Amino acid sequence: MVIINKGAETRTKVVI
C-alpha cells in the first residue's frame, strides 16, 4: 500500500 499524505507537503510511502 502506498499512502501519500498531503498535509504539510509530506509524502509517506508505506510499502507492505
C-alpha atoms as an extended CHARMM CRD file, in Angstrom:
* protein
*
        16  EXT
         1         1  MET       CA              0.0000000000        0.0000000000        0.0000000000  PROA      1               0.0000000000
         2         2  VAL       CA              1.2440000000        3.4510000000       -0.9360000000  PROA      2               0.0000000000
         3         3  ILE       CA             -0.1100000000        6.1290000000        1.3670000000  PROA      3               0.0000000000
         4         4  ILE       CA              0.5200000000        9.7160000000        0.2980000000  PROA      4               0.0000000000
         5         5  ASN       CA             -0.4430000000       12.2550000000        2.9380000000  PROA      5               0.0000000000
         6         6  LYS       CA             -0.6330000000       15.8250000000        1.6990000000  PROA      6               0.0000000000
         7         7  GLY       CA             -0.7470000000       17.7310000000        4.9580000000  PROA      7               0.0000000000
         8         8  ALA       CA              2.4300000000       19.7710000000        5.1320000000  PROA      8               0.0000000000
         9         9  GLU       CA              3.8560000000       18.5500000000        1.8160000000  PROA      9               0.0000000000
        10        10  THR       CA              4.8430000000       15.2820000000        3.4350000000  PROA      10              0.0000000000
        11        11  ARG       CA              4.9610000000       12.1520000000        1.3060000000  PROA      11              0.0000000000
        12        12  THR       CA              4.7330000000        8.9540000000        3.3030000000  PROA      12              0.0000000000
        13        13  LYS       CA              5.2440000000        5.8270000000        1.2440000000  PROA      13              0.0000000000
        14        14  VAL       CA              4.4340000000        2.6780000000        3.1680000000  PROA      14              0.0000000000
        15        15  VAL       CA              5.1020000000       -0.4970000000        1.2130000000  PROA      15              0.0000000000
        16        16  ILE       CA              3.5930000000       -3.5890000000        2.7940000000  PROA      16              0.0000000000
